[in-house]
Amino acid sequence: MPSARIFRSAPPTERAALSSAIGAVEFGTTSTYGALAAHTGNASSVRAAGAATGRNPWSIVIPCHRIVGGGGALTGYAGGLERKRALLAHEDKVAASLRRAA
C-alpha cells in the first residue's frame, strides 16, 4: 500500500506534482483524488493522494477544497466538511455570475 507521505517527506518532484495538480483545478470546478493520483504518476495511490492533500500546509494558496471523492462525494477536509461545502458553493455562485457577465 502506498504511503501518504507526499507533503511530509516525499521528494520535491512528488510534492510539486501534487501541488501542480491541485493548483490546476480552476476556480468553480472540482477534481477527484483519483485524478490527483494519476497526475503524480501512480494512479493506484488514490488513498495516499487523499491523505497527502489533507496535509497540505498551504491550503490558502493550493486550494485543496476543490478535490472531491469519486462521483463528486465530499470527503475529508482539514477545515471541516461544512467549510468545504461552503467554499465550493461560494465558488460555484461566483463562477456562475462571471459566466453570465461574460
Secondary structure, 3 states (H helix, E strand, C coil): CCCCCCCCCCCHHHHHHHHHHHHCCCCCCCEEHHHHHHHCCCCCCHHHHHHHHHCCCCCCCCCHHHEECHHHCCCCCCCCHHHHHHHHHHHHHHHHHHHHHC
